[in-house]
């Protein structure tokens, strides 16, 4: 029987994480579904300003990411810089995680940064996801995927973000920050196809974000 005394939105521990945050970290879409049915707050944030959807994207859980978005989770919530100052080690938060949240402050960006191609694909297929979101340096999801050498994620993102026209604050395109020759070649072909499509009346890949650079994101 259902436990009517259970508060599905209770915040646990020093990081004030909800049950949905904890389940998202494990990528468990079955239990997450029960929490959703139980009326949990899909957009609650922990002390760092992180949503459960962000956690699921970082954990490479595409089925859970899809479930949360379809259920109404906001895919474009940005982790506020002011809240991303939790002391490393405090509440189990590592320095690398804090840096990850700084470099990739929205779910799509963290999926791209970590090379989670299936998560990226699920996100760009959702009309609510804003693919033009960038980090504080202005790097798009495609900049991050290219800089980290994640070909699968880069291929998916190149259908939404122009590899040869999207600029960061340093004036660099995703192609400029790509260190991997295979990615350069693959995205150069996408750029050529987009240019040919535009010349013949078709559309080029969307998105020319403003701001920053992904020369060497210091995150795993």
C-alpha positions in Angstrom: 0.0 0.0 0.0 1.1 3.6 -0.6 2.8 5.3 2.3 0.9 8.6 2.7 3.4 9.9 5.2 6.3 9.9 2.8 7.3 13.3 1.6 8.7 12.8 -1.9 10.1 16.3 -1.9 12.0 16.1 1.4 15.6 17.4 1.1 18.2 15.1 2.4 21.7 15.7 3.7 24.0 18.7 3.6 23.4 19.2 -0.1 19.6 19.3 0.3 19.0 16.6 -2.3 15.5 15.3 -3.1 14.8 11.6 -3.5 14.6 12.3 -7.3 18.2 13.6 -7.2 19.4 10.5 -5.4 17.6 8.2 -7.8 18.8 10.2 -10.8 22.4 9.7 -9.7 21.8 5.9 -10.1 20.0 6.3 -13.4 17.0 4.3 -12.1 14.1 5.3 -14.3 11.7 2.8 -12.7 11.9 4.3 -9.2 12.0 7.8 -10.7 8.7 6.9 -12.4 7.1 6.1 -9.0 8.3 9.4 -7.6 6.9 11.3 -10.6 3.6 9.5 -10.1 3.8 10.4 -6.5 3.9 14.1 -7.3 7.5 14.9 -6.8 8.8 18.3 -7.8 10.6 17.7 -11.1 12.4 21.0 -11.0 13.6 21.2 -7.4 17.3 22.1 -7.0 19.8 21.1 -4.4 22.0 23.5 -2.5 24.3 23.8 -5.6 21.4 24.7 -7.9 21.5 21.4 -9.7 18.3 19.6 -10.9 17.6 15.9 -11.0 17.5 16.1 -14.8 21.0 17.6 -14.8 22.2 14.7 -12.6 20.5 12.1 -14.9 22.2 13.7 -18.0 25.6 13.6 -16.2 25.0 10.0 -15.2 24.4 8.9 -18.8 20.8 7.8 -18.2 19.0 8.5 -21.5 15.7 6.7 -20.5 15.5 8.7 -17.3 16.3 11.9 -19.1 13.5 11.3 -21.5 11.1 10.4 -18.7 11.8 13.5 -16.8 11.5 15.8 -19.8 8.2 14.2 -20.9 6.9 14.6 -17.4 7.6 18.3 -17.4 11.2 18.8 -16.1 12.8 22.0 -17.4 15.7 21.0 -19.6 17.1 24.6 -19.7 17.6 25.3 -16.0 21.0 27.0 -15.6 23.1 26.3 -12.5 23.6 29.8 -11.0 27.2 30.8 -10.7 26.5 32.2 -7.2 25.3 28.8 -6.0 28.2 26.8 -7.5 30.5 27.7 -4.6 30.1 24.7 -2.4 33.4 23.9 -0.7 35.0 20.8 -2.4 34.4 17.8 -0.2 31.5 19.5 1.6 28.5 17.2 1.4 30.5 14.7 -0.8 31.0 17.3 -3.6 34.3 16.9 -5.4 36.3 19.7 -7.0 35.9 18.0 -10.4 32.1 18.0 -10.0 32.1 21.7 -9.1 34.2 22.4 -12.2 31.9 20.3 -14.3 28.9 22.4 -13.2 30.8 25.6 -14.0 31.9 24.5 -17.5 28.6 22.8 -18.3 25.8 24.6 -16.4 22.8 23.0 -18.3 21.9 19.3 -18.9 22.7 19.3 -22.6 26.1 20.8 -22.0 27.1 18.2 -19.4 25.9 15.4 -21.6 28.1 16.8 -24.4 31.0 17.4 -22.1 31.0 13.8 -21.0 30.3 12.3 -24.4 26.9 10.8 -23.6 25.7 10.6 -27.2 22.4 8.8 -26.3 21.5 11.5 -23.8 22.4 14.2 -26.3 20.3 12.6 -28.9 17.3 12.3 -26.5 17.7 16.0 -25.6 18.0 17.5 -29.1 14.9 15.5 -30.1 12.9 17.4 -27.5 11.5 20.7 -28.8 11.8 22.3 -25.4 15.6 22.0 -25.3 17.4 25.2 -26.2 20.5 24.1 -28.1 21.8 27.6 -28.2 22.6 27.6 -24.4 26.2 28.2 -23.6 28.5 28.3 -20.6 29.9 31.5 -19.0 32.7 31.4 -21.6 30.1 31.1 -24.4 30.9 27.5 -25.4 28.0 25.6 -26.9 27.4 21.9 -26.4 29.1 21.3 -29.7 32.2 23.2 -28.6 32.5 21.1 -25.5 32.0 17.8 -27.4 34.6 18.7 -30.0 37.1 19.9 -27.4 36.8 16.6 -25.5 36.9 14.5 -28.6 33.5 13.0 -28.3 32.6 12.1 -31.9 29.2 10.5 -31.3 27.9 13.5 -29.4 29.4 15.9 -31.8 27.7 14.3 -34.8 24.3 14.6 -33.1 24.9 18.2 -32.1 26.1 19.2 -35.5 22.6 18.7 -36.8 21.5 21.6 -34.5 24.6 23.8 -34.0 26.8 24.9 -36.9 30.3 23.5 -36.6 31.7 26.2 -38.8 29.6 29.2 -37.7 28.8 29.0 -34.0 31.3 31.3 -32.3 32.4 31.5 -28.7 33.9 34.6 -27.0 37.3 33.9 -28.3 35.9 33.8 -31.9 36.3 30.1 -32.2 34.0 27.6 -33.9 33.6 24.0 -32.8 35.9 23.0 -35.6 38.5 25.4 -34.3 38.5 23.7 -30.8 38.4 20.1 -32.1 41.7 18.5 -31.5 40.7 15.1 -33.0 41.2 14.8 -36.7 38.3 12.3 -37.1 36.0 14.9 -35.6 37.4 17.6 -37.8 36.8 15.5 -40.9 33.3 14.5 -39.8 32.2 18.0 -38.9 33.8 19.5 -42.0 31.6 17.3 -44.1 28.5 18.4 -42.1 29.6 22.0 -42.6 30.0 21.5 -46.3 26.6 19.7 -46.6 24.9 22.5 -44.6 26.5 25.2 -46.9 25.4 23.3 -50.0 21.9 22.9 -48.6 21.7 26.6 -47.8 22.9 27.5 -51.3 20.1 25.3 -52.8 17.4 26.7 -50.5 17.8 24.3 -47.6 18.6 25.2 -44.0 22.0 25.2 -42.4 22.6 23.8 -38.9 21.0 26.1 -36.4 22.5 28.1 -33.6 25.3 30.7 -33.4 25.9 31.1 -29.7 27.5 34.2 -28.2 30.4 34.3 -25.8 33.4 32.2 -24.4 35.8 29.4 -25.4 36.3 25.6 -25.0 40.0 25.5 -25.7 40.6 23.1 -22.9 37.7 22.5 -20.5 39.3 21.3 -17.3 36.7 18.6 -16.6 36.3 14.9 -16.9 
